[in-house]
Amino acid sequence: MTVEYVFERMMGMRWKCKVMLEDEFIAEAVGVKKSVKHEAAEEAVKILKKTQPTVVNNLKKGTVEDVISRNEIRGRSAEEAFKQKIKEDNIGNQILRKMGWTGGGLGKDGEGIREPISVKEQFKREGLGLDVERVNRIAKRDIEEIIRNYARSDSHIDLTFSRELTMDERKQIHQIAQKYGLKSKSHGQGHNRYLVVSRKRRKEDLLDQLKQEGQVGHYELIMPQAN
């Protein structure tokens, strides 16, 4: 809908600002020109809430459990790696079978390991003065795996990444999200800055879902407050 702000000069430094919605008067405010538009918009929102449903983004109310931490990113990646089986066309698999292995645990009686040994990154010859940030850095492939799985799923819950991620890691998330046709946005300032990845939704589709379910991800539908 078309929103128009109409300004009228008052006495001294004061201005009146009217809010027009589809050429219909909604609300007005009087004040200094720098802030009167914002004050008029707030008055218009208060009035509209009494007669119209409101979509509220409760992103800042998210709990700690909703946030994807650095350790969780690593954990998800390690979990997926552990699930990977050695395929029959693997060279090591073929050599073992030629030696009589038929599957299951290694060893004469099958008492050995059944799964491949997980590969762990090791920074050699680094003791005192070790760059802790480098050790704690998460791999781009780990981030991409989480975002790719989300893009392929039917989940309506946004991905909220922890404040502990670095600026470079957030930049990677922005790039990967764009690659999979997702929307990403950073919130907060300084050390409190965090990033949210979500699906690109048409406003009409979001409203239809909210009417049916009442809440979709961080979005909630609030019905008119008028008695």
C-alpha positions, 0 to 999 in steps of 0.5 A: 500500500502507498504511504505518504508523509505530508509536511506542514510548516508551523510556528517557529521551528515546529512542523506537522507531519501527516501520515496518509495510507492510500490517500486516507489520513491515519495519524499526525504528529507535531515536532522538529523536522528532524524527528517529526516523521518518525513520531508520526509513523509511530502514531500511525502504527499504534492506530493501525494495530487497533484495527489490523493484524500485525506481523512481529519479528521476535528474533531478539527473543531467541533462546540460547538453544536456537543459536548455532555455536562454533562448537556445534558447527564443528560437531555437525561436520564431525558427525556427518564425517563419522556417518560416511562409510567406506564404499566398495570402490574405495582402494583401501576397501578393495585391498582389504577384500583381496586379503580376505576381509568380508566386512565388519570389524577388522582382525581374525575374529572381527574384533577390530574397528568397524569405522574408519579412523576420523581425520583430525587437523594438527598444527605441527611445530606450534607451541608457545605463541600459537595463534588460538584464533587459527586453531579455533577457526571453522572450515568453510565446508562445515558452514556450507554443509549446514546451510546446504542442508537447510536450503534443501529442507522444509524447515521454516525456522531461521538459522541464527549463528552465534555472536562468537563468529568472526567478521570473516566467518560471517562474510563466508556465511553471507556468500554461501547463503547467497549461493543457495538462494537464501537471505542473510542479515547481520544484527547488533553491534561490535561483539554482540553482532550475530547473523541470521540466514533465512529463506526468501519469502514473498510477503503474501506467502508469509502472511498466508502461513501466519494466518494458518499457523500463527507463527512461522520461524521468528515471525508471529501474527498479532491480532488487532488490539481493539476491544 
